Amino acid sequence: MDVTSHGVPSGAAARPPGGRAPVRALFRERWFSTLFMTDMWERFSFYGMQALLFLYATAPRAEGGLGLSAGTAGALFGLYVSASFLAAMPGGWLGDRVLGTHRAMLGGALVIAAGHACMAVPARSTFYLGLLLVACGTGLLKPNLPVMFDQMNPGAGSAQRQAAFSLFYMSIQVSALIGPLVTGALGERVDWHLGFGAAAVGMVFGVLQYLHGAPTLRGARTGPSRPLPPAELRRLVRGAWAALAGAVLLAAGVWSVGGLPLHPVLALCGLASLAAPVWYFRRLLRGADLGEAERARVRGYRRIFVPSVLFWAMYGQLGSVFSLFAREHTDRGIAGFTVPASWFQSAHPLFLLVLAPLFAWLWLRIGGGAGVLRKFSAGLLCAAAGFAVLATGAWFAEGGEVKVSAVWLLGAFLWMSCGELVFGPVGLSATAETAPEGHRSRMMGLFYLGAALGAGLGGQLSHLVGVLPLWVYLAGFAAAAVVTASLLSRAAAGGATRTAGRDTAGEADREGGGESAGATGPGTGQGTDPGAGQGAGQGTSQGTAQI
């Protein structure tokens, strides 16, 4: 990629005034193709493994599975998703202070590939080790990828950033669509671990192509934004080696006694997944390196953090409860062929692929006309519609004697995809705008922290699947989403009213001052530098004003 003499990517330097380069121009940039190809292969492995995880966990041991109950398997699935998001907190910190975004992404990709390779080994111990490695690698890669996007594409506005992230979503869904088809066919029809091995091969391709495009991503822009002092870095390295040695000794001790009971481990890890996000949020607010204005930004972020928790709790059901519905309650026969239950997981990326251009156009069309709260309210209503549709299908299939049409499940996936296209790009964009200087990766970790808390909560709630009728369980989520969406709409309307009141009062003050001092003409107020006020607003509360 060509770079100007000022160290700015040539694509950015060539933008028309105002930074309004067409979003499609990004596809001509080598760095962009490297990023989305890396994420594309990571999504192949993620969705491919996710499609098998719940089904493998609930399959009888005689069929090569783990033989877990639906509730326990749902808790395991939720814990894995939560751990992946929780790992984004230290992963974001490492990207900010130690590794930089380039090395953090490369390390994350390598760890993910190693994790999938462990899951391909037909042994229970390597399976759980693989889950842990995939979660840790995801925590390194995911929060640093959108930060690198901003580093390589400076000056993008809010609407452009949301549109670009929507197109990014569209690009990576191609292999997310293929992943469950490949791993599902191999895992359900041949051998579970062969399916996990296919996910490992996909991630190896991702690592290779990232290494091929790495020269376009190296340099000062992708290094640590706030490097640790040498003395602190040495202490960190010594602590990391000590922690690794302790982990190896602990693993050896657990292996020597034949392992640990799964249920207590799941319960303890589940509690940790609920407590860790709260601790991290408080620690971030109390950090000495944040000024009062920066703390105000983080506090304002709570208004979109809370509804994010509910949405991601619902999202966490896609790979567990939705898979259960596909296997137990869906008529999967087509002309004598039984569709593997895992293949229905491809519906979600398919809908994302089809709808992403529409949402990208929508964000550019409405620009800043709708605040983040209103958009999140719409996203929650989409999720509520999806769960209401599936709850209706589950009601018809209650008792397990009748299997319903796949249309119910596909309709639920469609509405949930609409919800994700709101929470994903808009949430990432709002987080990037809110982030204090030098804390971008950590703030991206905060975005994924909401997903971690939601996934952990959803995983614990999945124990209710064996207690409540399935349609009641799903309807409860739908009702909670509708109530939260209405509260967000009221909060957004109240904020708009207060803003209008302040604007009216300010206009009256300006008119009064103009009459007493003598008006100098209609262009006086506009003749001052408009960028001064704009820049001040963005420098102190960027993103939070729209919230």
C-alpha positions in Angstrom: 0.0 0.0 0.0 1.3 3.4 -0.9 1.9 5.9 1.9 2.1 9.7 1.7 5.0 11.6 3.1 3.1 12.3 6.2 2.6 8.6 6.9 -1.1 8.6 5.9 -2.4 5.9 3.7 -2.7 7.2 0.1 -6.3 6.1 0.0 -7.0 8.5 2.9 -5.0 11.3 1.3 -7.0 11.0 -1.9 -10.3 11.5 -0.2 -12.4 14.3 -1.4 -12.9 17.2 1.0 -14.8 16.2 4.1 -13.6 12.6 4.0 -16.4 11.4 1.8 -14.6 8.7 -0.2 -17.0 6.1 -1.5 -17.1 3.1 0.9 -16.6 0.7 -2.0 -13.2 2.3 -2.6 -11.9 0.4 0.4 -12.0 -2.8 -1.5 -9.1 -1.5 -3.7 -6.9 -1.1 -0.6 -4.5 -4.0 0.1 -4.7 -3.5 3.9 -8.5 -3.7 3.8 -8.5 -6.9 1.8 -6.0 -8.4 4.2 -8.2 -7.5 7.2 -11.4 -8.8 5.9 -9.8 -12.0 4.5 -8.4 -12.7 7.9 -11.7 -12.1 9.6 -13.5 -14.1 6.9 -11.4 -17.3 7.6 -11.8 -16.7 11.4 -15.6 -16.5 10.9 -15.4 -19.8 8.9 -13.7 -21.5 11.8 -15.9 -19.8 14.4 -19.3 -20.5 12.8 -18.2 -23.9 11.7 -17.2 -24.9 15.2 -20.2 -23.2 16.8 -22.6 -25.2 14.5 -21.2 -28.4 16.0 -20.5 -27.5 19.6 -24.0 -27.8 21.1 -24.9 -30.9 19.0 -21.6 -32.6 19.8 -22.0 -31.8 23.5 -25.6 -33.3 23.6 -24.8 -36.3 21.4 -24.7 -39.6 23.3 -21.3 -41.0 24.2 -22.1 -44.1 22.1 -22.2 -41.7 19.1 -18.9 -40.0 19.9 -20.4 -37.0 21.8 -20.1 -35.8 25.3 -23.5 -37.0 26.4 -24.5 -33.8 28.3 -28.1 -32.6 28.9 -29.5 -29.8 26.9 -29.2 -27.4 29.9 -25.6 -28.3 30.7 -24.6 -28.1 27.0 -26.3 -24.7 26.7 -24.3 -23.5 29.8 -21.1 -24.8 28.2 -21.9 -23.0 24.9 -22.7 -19.8 26.7 -19.6 -20.0 28.8 -17.4 -20.5 25.7 -19.0 -17.5 24.0 -18.7 -15.4 27.2 -15.0 -16.4 27.6 -14.3 -15.4 24.0 -15.7 -11.9 24.7 -14.2 -11.7 28.1 -10.7 -12.4 26.7 -11.2 -9.2 24.6 -10.5 -7.1 27.7 -6.9 -8.3 28.3 -6.6 -8.7 24.5 -7.5 -5.0 24.0 -5.1 -3.9 26.7 -2.2 -5.9 25.2 -3.0 -4.3 21.8 -2.9 -0.8 23.4 0.1 -1.2 25.6 2.3 -4.1 24.6 1.9 -5.7 21.3 0.2 -3.2 19.0 -2.8 -4.2 16.8 -0.7 -6.0 14.2 1.1 -8.4 16.5 -2.0 -8.9 18.6 -4.0 -10.0 15.6 -1.2 -12.3 14.4 -0.8 -13.9 17.8 -4.6 -14.3 18.1 -4.9 -16.0 14.8 -2.1 -18.4 15.7 -3.7 -19.3 19.0 -7.2 -19.8 17.4 -5.6 -22.2 14.9 -3.9 -24.2 17.7 -7.2 -24.4 19.6 -9.1 -25.8 16.6 -6.3 -28.3 16.1 -6.7 -29.5 19.7 -10.5 -29.9 19.2 -9.8 -32.1 16.2 -8.0 -34.7 18.5 -10.6 -37.3 19.7 -10.1 -36.8 23.4 -12.2 -35.0 26.0 -9.2 -33.2 27.6 -7.9 -31.8 24.3 -11.4 -30.7 23.4 -11.7 -28.5 26.5 -8.2 -27.2 26.0 -9.1 -26.3 22.4 -12.1 -24.4 23.6 -9.9 -22.4 26.0 -7.3 -21.6 23.3 -10.0 -20.5 20.7 -11.5 -18.2 23.3 -8.1 -16.7 24.2 -7.1 -16.2 20.5 -10.5 -14.6 19.7 -9.9 -12.2 22.6 -6.6 -11.1 21.0 -7.9 -10.8 17.5 -11.4 -9.3 17.7 -11.0 -6.1 19.7 -7.8 -5.1 17.7 -9.3 -5.7 14.2 -11.7 -2.7 14.3 -9.0 -0.5 15.9 -6.6 -1.4 13.1 -9.4 -0.5 10.6 -9.6 3.0 12.2 -5.8 3.3 12.2 -5.6 2.5 8.5 -8.6 4.6 7.6 -8.2 7.9 9.5 -10.8 10.7 9.2 -13.8 8.5 8.6 -17.1 10.0 9.8 -19.7 8.3 12.0 -22.0 7.4 9.1 -19.1 6.2 6.9 -17.7 4.1 9.7 -21.1 2.4 10.3 -21.5 1.8 6.5 -18.0 0.4 6.3 -18.5 -1.9 9.2 -21.7 -3.1 7.6 -19.9 -3.9 4.4 -17.2 -5.6 6.5 -20.0 -7.7 8.0 -21.1 -8.6 4.5 -17.7 -9.6 3.3 -16.9 -12.0 6.2 -20.4 -13.7 6.1 -19.4 -15.5 2.8 -17.3 -18.0 4.6 -19.5 -17.9 7.7 -22.2 -19.2 5.4 -20.0 -22.0 4.1 -18.4 -22.9 7.5 -21.4 -24.8 9.0 -22.2 -26.5 5.7 -18.6 -28.0 5.6 -18.1 -28.8 9.2 -21.7 -29.9 9.7 -21.6 -32.4 6.9 -18.3 -33.8 8.1 -19.2 -33.7 11.8 -22.8 -35.0 11.8 -22.4 -37.5 8.9 -18.8 -38.8 9.3 -17.0 -37.9 12.6 -17.4 -35.0 15.0 -13.7 -34.3 15.3 -13.3 -34.3 11.5 -15.7 -31.4 11.5 -13.6 -29.6 14.1 -10.5 -30.4 12.0 -12.1 -28.6 9.0 -12.4 -25.5 11.1 -8.7 -25.8 12.0 -7.7 -25.9 8.3 -9.8 -22.8 7.6 -8.0 -20.9 10.4 -4.6 -22.0 9.0 -5.5 -20.4 5.7 -6.4 -17.3 7.6 -3.0 -17.2 9.2 -1.2 -17.7 5.9 -3.0 -15.0 4.1 -2.5 -12.6 7.0 1.2 -13.2 6.9 1.1 -12.6 3.1 -0.5 -9.2 3.6 1.4 -8.2 6.8 3.8 -5.8 5.1 0.9 -3.4 4.5 0.0 -3.4 8.2 3.4 -3.0 9.9 4.6 0.4 11.1 4.0 3.1 13.6 0.3 3.2 13.0 -0.3 -0.4 14.1 2.2 -0.4 17.0 1.2 0.1 20.7 -0.6 3.5 21.1 0.6 3.9 24.7 3.6 1.5 25.2 4.4 0.3 28.7 7.6 1.7 30.3 10.5 -0.8 30.0 10.5 -1.6 33.7 6.7 -2.4 33.7 7.1 -4.4 30.5 9.8 -6.6 32.2 7.6 -7.2 35.2 4.7 -8.1 32.9 6.9 -10.6 31.0 8.1 -12.2 34.3 4.5 -12.4 35.6 3.3 -14.0 32.3 6.0 -16.7 32.5 5.1 -17.4 36.1 1.4 -17.6 35.3 2.1 -20.0 32.4 4.2 -22.3 34.7 1.4 -22.3 37.2 -1.2 -23.2 34.6 0.9 -26.1 33.4 1.3 -27.4 36.9 -2.4 -27.0 37.6 -3.3 -28.8 34.3 -0.9 -31.6 35.2 -2.4 -32.0 38.7 -6.0 -32.1 37.2 -4.9 -34.7 34.7 -3.3 -36.9 37.3 -6.5 -37.1 39.4 -8.6 -37.9 36.3 -10.1 -34.5 35.7 -12.7 -32.3 37.6 -16.5 -32.7 37.7 -18.0 -30.6 34.9 -21.0 -29.1 36.7 -19.1 -27.3 39.5 -16.5 -26.0 37.0 -19.3 -24.7 34.8 -21.0 -23.1 37.8 -17.8 -21.4 39.0 -16.8 -20.2 35.5 -20.3 -19.0 34.9 -20.2 -16.8 38.1 -16.8 -15.5 37.0 -18.2 -14.6 33.6 -20.9 -12.5 35.3 -18.6 -10.8 37.9 -15.6 -10.1 35.7 -17.4 -7.5 33.4 -18.6 -5.5 36.4 -15.1 -5.5 37.9 -13.6 -4.4 34.6 -16.0 -1.6 34.2 -15.4 -0.2 37.7 -11.6 -0.6 37.2 -11.7 1.3 33.9 -13.6 4.2 35.5 -11.2 4.4 38.5 -8.1 4.3 36.4 -5.6 7.1 37.1 -4.9 7.6 33.4 -8.4 8.8 32.6 -9.4 12.4 33.0 -12.8 13.6 34.2 -14.0 14.2 30.6 -12.8 10.8 29.6 -14.6 9.2 32.6 -17.8 11.0 31.5 -17.5 9.3 28.1 -17.2 5.9 29.7 -20.1 6.6 32.1 -22.3 7.7 29.1 -21.4 4.5 27.4 -23.4 2.6 30.1 -26.6 3.7 28.3 -25.8 1.5 25.4 -23.9 -1.1 27.4 -27.0 -2.3 29.4 -29.3 -3.0 26.3 -26.3 -4.7 24.6 -26.2 -7.3 27.5 -29.8 -8.3 26.8 -29.3 -8.6 23.0 -26.1 -10.7 23.3 -27.9 -12.9 25.9 -30.5 -13.6 23.1 -27.7 -13.9 20.5 -26.1 -16.6 22.6 -29.2 -18.8 22.2 -28.6 -19.1 18.4 -26.0 -21.8 18.7 -27.7 -23.7 21.6 -31.5 -23.4 21.9 -31.9 -22.7 18.2 -29.8 -25.8 17.4 -32.0 -27.8 19.8 -35.1 -26.6 18.0 -33.6 -27.5 14.7 -32.8 -31.1 15.8 -35.9 -31.9 17.9 -38.8 -29.8 16.6 -38.1 -29.0 12.9 -39.1 -31.1 9.9 -35.8 -31.4 8.1 -36.8 -33.8 5.4 -36.5 -32.5 1.7 -37.3 -35.0 -1.1 -36.0 -38.0 1.0 -32.9 -36.1 2.2 -32.6 -35.1 5.9 -30.9 -31.8 6.3 -28.3 -31.8 9.1 -29.3 -29.7 12.0 -26.0 -27.8 11.9 -26.8 -26.5 8.4 -29.5 -24.2 9.8 -26.6 -22.2 11.4 -25.8 -21.1 7.9 -29.1 -19.2 7.7 -27.8 -16.5 10.1 -24.7 -15.5 8.0 -26.8 -15.9 4.8 -29.3 -13.3 6.0 -26.4 -11.0 7.2 -24.9 -11.3 3.7 -28.1 -10.3 2.0 -29.1 -7.6 4.3 -25.8 -5.9 5.0 -25.8 -3.7 1.9 -29.3 -2.5 2.8 -28.2 -1.5 6.3 -25.1 0.1 5.0 -27.2 2.3 2.7 -29.6 2.9 5.6 -26.9 4.3 7.9 -25.6 6.6 5.2 -29.1 7.7 4.4 -30.2 8.7 7.9 -26.7 9.7 9.0 -26.9 11.2 12.5 -30.7 11.7 12.2 -31.3 8.8 14.6 -29.3 8.5 17.8 -27.7 5.3 19.0 -30.5 4.7 21.6 -33.2 4.8 18.9 -31.2 2.4 16.7 -30.6 0.0 19.6 -34.3 0.1 20.4 -35.1 -1.0 16.8 -32.5 -3.7 17.1 -34.1 -5.1 20.2 -37.5 -5.1 18.6 -36.0 -7.1 15.7 -34.6 -9.6 18.2 -38.0 -9.7 20.1 -39.8 -10.5 16.8 -37.3 -13.4 16.1 -37.9 -15.0 19.5 -41.7 -14.5 19.2 -41.7 -16.3 15.9 -39.7 -19.2 17.3 -41.8 -19.3 20.5 -44.9 -19.6 18.3 -43.3 -22.5 16.4 -42.3 -24.2 19.7 -45.9 -23.8 21.0 -47.2 -25.7 17.9 -44.5 -28.4 18.4 -45.1 -28.7 22.2 -44.8 -32.3 23.4 -42.5 -33.3 20.6 -45.1 -35.3 18.7 -45.4 -32.8 15.8 -42.4 -31.3 14.0 -43.1 -27.9 12.4 -41.9 -26.3 9.2 -38.4 -25.0 9.0 -40.0 -21.6 8.1 -40.4 -20.9 11.8 -36.7 -21.3 12.5 -35.6 -19.4 9.4 -37.9 -16.5 10.3 -36.4 -16.3 13.7 -32.9 -16.3 12.2 -34.0 -13.5 9.8 -35.1 -11.2 12.6 -32.1 -11.9 14.7 -29.9 -11.1 11.8 -31.6 -7.7 11.5 -30.9 -7.1 15.2 -27.2 -8.0 14.8 -26.8 -5.6 11.9 -27.9 -2.9 14.2 -26.0 -3.9 17.4 -22.8 -4.9 15.5 -21.9 -1.9 13.2 -23.6 0.8 15.3 -22.2 -0.5 18.6 -18.7 -0.8 17.1 -18.9 2.7 15.6 -20.3 4.3 18.8 -17.5 2.6 20.8 -14.8 3.9 18.5 -16.2 7.4 18.8 -16.5 7.3 22.5 -13.0 5.9 23.1 -10.6 8.2 24.9 -7.3 8.7 23.1 -4.9 5.8 23.7 -7.7 3.6 25.0 -9.3 2.4 21.8 -8.5 -1.3 22.1 -9.6 -1.3 25.7 -12.9 0.4 24.8 -13.4 -2.2 22.1 -12.9 -4.7 24.9 -15.6 -2.9 26.7 -18.0 -3.4 23.8 -17.2 -7.2 23.8 -17.5 -7.1 27.6 -21.3 -6.4 27.2 -21.4 -9.4 24.9 -19.6 -11.5 27.5 -22.0 -10.6 30.2 -24.9 -11.3 28.0 -23.6 -14.6 26.8 -22.7 -15.7 30.4 -26.2 -14.7 31.5 -27.8 -16.5 28.6 -25.8 -19.6 29.3 -26.9 -19.7 32.9 -30.5 -19.2 31.9 -30.3 -22.1 29.5 -30.6 -24.4 32.5 -34.3 -23.4 32.4 -34.8 -25.2 29.0 -35.3 -28.5 30.8 -37.6 -26.9 33.4 -39.9 -24.6 31.4 -41.7 -25.3 28.2 -39.5 -24.2 25.3 -42.1 -21.7 24.0 -42.4 -20.0 27.5 -38.6 -19.7 27.7 -38.4 -18.0 24.3 -41.4 -15.8 24.9 -39.8 -14.5 28.1 -36.8 -13.2 26.1 -39.1 -11.6 23.6 -41.1 -9.8 26.4 -37.9 -8.6 28.0 -36.6 -7.2 24.7 -39.9 -5.3 24.0 -39.9 -3.7 27.5 -36.2 -2.7 27.2 -36.8 -1.3 23.7 -39.7 0.9 24.9 -37.5 2.2 27.8 -34.8 3.1 25.3 -37.3 4.9 23.0 -38.5 6.9 26.0 -35.0 7.8 27.0 -34.1 8.9 23.5 -37.3 11.0 23.3 -36.5 12.6 26.7 -32.9 13.4 25.6 -34.2 15.0 22.3 -36.6 17.2 24.3 -33.9 18.4 26.7 -31.6 19.1 23.8 -34.3 21.1 22.0 -35.0 23.0 25.2 -31.3 23.9 25.5 -31.1 25.0 21.9 -34.1 27.2 22.2 -32.8 28.8 25.4 -29.4 29.4 23.8 -31.0 30.9 20.7 -33.0 33.3 22.9 -29.9 34.3 24.7 -28.1 34.9 21.5 -30.9 37.0 20.1 -31.1 39.0 23.3 -27.4 39.6 23.3 -27.5 40.6 19.6 -30.3 43.2 20.2 -28.5 44.8 23.2 -25.2 45.0 21.4 -26.5 45.8 18.0 -26.8 43.1 15.3 -24.1 43.2 12.7 -26.0 41.2 10.1 -27.3 37.7 9.6 -24.0 36.2 8.8 -22.2 37.2 12.0 -22.8 34.0 13.9 -21.9 31.8 10.9 -18.9 33.9 10.0 -16.9 32.6 13.0 -15.0 29.3 12.6 -17.7 26.6 12.6 -15.0 23.9 13.1 -14.1 25.3 16.5 -17.4 24.4 18.1 -17.6 21.2 16.2 -14.1 20.1 17.2 -14.7 21.0 20.8 -17.8 18.9 20.9 -16.1 16.0 19.4 -13.1 16.3 21.6 -15.0 16.1 24.9 -18.1 14.0 24.2 -17.7 12.4 20.9 -20.3 9.7 20.5 -22.0 10.3 23.8 -23.9 13.2 22.5 -25.6 11.0 20.0 -26.4 8.4 22.6 
